[in-house]
Amino acid sequence: MCLGIPVELRSIREGTLRTGEAHFDGVAREVCLAYVPEAMVGDFVIVHAGFAICRIDRETAARTLSCLEEIAAASLSVSLRAAAPGARRRSGARPRARGSSASSARQRRD
């Protein structure tokens, strides 16, 4: 699955390849603006793999970032519960018997 992140363009550099400095969660990254030639400083764009792929309005960017924060919080909560002492294993998951790995089988043959 691929994920595009909304970022704000803070500066643009014209040249052979048009690029811009994009800010997300306090981190600045250089992104390629070849697919969004209409993008201007202050615009929000969706970035995937270093390429701005479309412009979006500020409200859409805020809603998307809020959803991503909720997903991250829920994922962290699930991970913490799974790591807690006494946590139940997933359905169908069984612990491996000791010495059942391929390397153990090789050692027994030798």
C-alpha positions in Angstrom: 0.0 0.0 0.0 1.2 3.5 -0.8 0.7 6.5 1.3 0.7 10.2 0.2 1.3 12.8 2.9 0.0 16.4 2.9 2.8 18.9 3.3 3.1 22.7 3.0 5.5 24.2 0.5 7.8 26.7 2.2 10.0 27.6 -0.8 10.4 26.8 -4.5 13.6 26.5 -6.5 13.3 26.9 -10.3 15.8 25.1 -12.5 16.1 22.1 -14.8 14.0 20.3 -12.2 11.5 22.4 -10.2 11.8 21.5 -6.5 10.5 22.8 -3.3 11.1 22.6 0.4 8.1 20.9 2.1 7.4 20.8 5.8 5.6 18.0 7.7 5.6 17.6 11.4 8.6 19.8 11.9 10.7 18.1 9.3 11.8 19.8 6.0 12.3 17.7 2.9 13.1 18.6 -0.7 10.3 17.4 -3.1 10.0 17.3 -6.8 7.3 19.6 -8.2 7.4 18.4 -11.8 3.8 17.0 -11.6 2.3 20.1 -10.0 3.7 23.1 -12.0 1.0 25.3 -10.6 2.1 24.8 -7.0 3.1 28.0 -5.2 4.8 28.8 -1.8 2.2 28.3 0.9 0.2 25.6 -1.0 -0.4 22.2 0.4 0.5 19.2 -1.8 0.3 15.4 -1.4 3.8 13.9 -1.5 4.6 10.3 -2.3 8.1 9.0 -2.6 9.6 12.5 -2.9 7.2 13.7 -5.6 4.3 16.2 -5.1 1.5 14.5 -7.0 -1.4 17.0 -6.5 -2.4 20.2 -4.8 -5.0 20.2 -1.9 -6.6 23.0 0.1 -5.6 23.7 3.7 -8.8 22.2 5.1 -8.3 18.9 3.3 -4.7 18.8 4.5 -5.8 19.4 8.1 -8.4 16.7 7.9 -6.0 14.2 6.3 -3.3 14.9 8.9 -5.8 14.4 11.7 -6.8 11.0 10.3 -3.2 10.0 10.0 -2.6 11.0 13.6 -5.6 8.9 14.7 -4.3 5.9 12.8 -0.9 6.3 14.3 -2.4 6.5 17.8 -4.6 3.5 17.3 -1.7 1.5 15.8 0.5 2.4 18.8 -2.3 1.4 21.2 -2.7 -2.1 19.5 1.1 -2.6 19.5 1.4 -1.7 23.2 -1.5 -4.1 24.1 0.1 -6.9 22.1 3.5 -6.4 23.8 1.9 -6.3 27.3 2.7 -9.2 29.7 0.0 -11.8 29.4 -1.2 -10.6 26.0 -3.0 -13.2 24.0 -1.6 -14.4 20.7 -3.4 -13.9 17.5 -5.9 -16.6 16.6 -4.2 -19.5 14.9 -0.7 -18.4 15.9 1.1 -21.1 17.8 4.5 -20.9 19.4 7.2 -22.9 17.7 8.4 -25.9 19.4 12.0 -25.7 20.6 14.5 -26.9 18.1 12.0 -26.8 15.2 13.9 -24.2 13.1 15.7 -25.2 9.9 19.1 -24.5 11.5 18.2 -26.9 14.4 17.3 -29.6 11.9 20.6 -29.1 10.1 22.5 -29.4 13.4 20.7 -32.7 14.2 21.7 -34.2 10.8 25.3 -33.3 11.2 
